């Protein structure tokens, strides 16, 4: 995916990546029912406020691994932030911003 992002961006093109925070995997796992874990993949149904999303896949890439993949593809990461706090002060999401050099 990082290579494809590099390919489609124009020189100096910016990207904004909003994804699940791997450091909050324990919280994400609680949203899943009928779940299975195979390697780095959590598959199951997600209990959403409106309806259940069936057969959703959560890939358990570390935050550092995502950044490393982006940089390996030739992209520059400029900002990393977190958002979406729940009651236990752990954020659900990570936001990575950067550009193509």
PEGIDA-V825020 format. One record per backbone hydrogen bond with DSSP energy under -0.5 kcal/mol. CO is the residue of the C=O (numbers start at 1). NH is the residue of the N-H. E is the energy in kcal/mol with one decimal. If there is no record, write none. Layout:
<<CO | NH | E> <CO | NH | E>>
//
This chain:
<<1 | 5 | -2.2> <2 | 6 | -2.3> <3 | 7 | -2.2> <4 | 8 | -2.2> <5 | 9 | -1.4> <10 | 13 | -2.8> <13 | 100 | -2.4> <15 | 98 | -1.9> <16 | 18 | -0.6> <17 | 19 | -0.5> <17 | 96 | -2.9> <19 | 94 | -2.9> <20 | 22 | -0.6> <21 | 24 | -2.0> <22 | 25 | -1.3> <24 | 27 | -0.8> <24 | 28 | -2.2> <25 | 29 | -2.7> <26 | 30 | -0.8> <27 | 30 | -0.6> <27 | 31 | -0.6> <28 | 31 | -1.5> <29 | 32 | -1.1> <31 | 47 | -2.3> <33 | 45 | -2.5> <36 | 43 | -2.7> <38 | 41 | -1.5> <40 | 60 | -3.2> <41 | 38 | -2.6> <41 | 43 | -0.6> <42 | 58 | -3.2> <43 | 36 | -2.4> <44 | 56 | -2.8> <45 | 33 | -2.7> <45 | 47 | -0.5> <46 | 48 | -1.1> <46 | 53 | -2.6> <51 | 48 | -1.0> <52 | 54 | -0.7> <53 | 46 | -3.1> <56 | 44 | -2.1> <57 | 59 | -0.6> <58 | 42 | -2.9> <58 | 60 | -0.6> <59 | 61 | -1.6> <62 | 66 | -2.1> <63 | 67 | -2.1> <64 | 68 | -2.6> <65 | 69 | -2.1> <66 | 70 | -2.1> <67 | 71 | -2.5> <68 | 72 | -2.7> <69 | 73 | -1.5> <70 | 75 | -2.2> <71 | 74 | -1.5> <74 | 101 | -0.9> <75 | 77 | -0.5> <76 | 78 | -0.5> <76 | 99 | -2.1> <79 | 97 | -2.8> <81 | 95 | -3.3> <83 | 92 | -0.6> <83 | 93 | -2.4> <84 | 92 | -0.9> <86 | 89 | -1.9> <89 | 91 | -0.5> <90 | 86 | -1.1> <92 | 21 | -3.1> <93 | 83 | -1.7> <94 | 19 | -2.4> <95 | 81 | -2.5> <96 | 17 | -3.1> <97 | 78 | -2.8> <97 | 79 | -1.8> <98 | 15 | -2.5> <99 | 76 | -3.2> <100 | 12 | -1.6>>
//
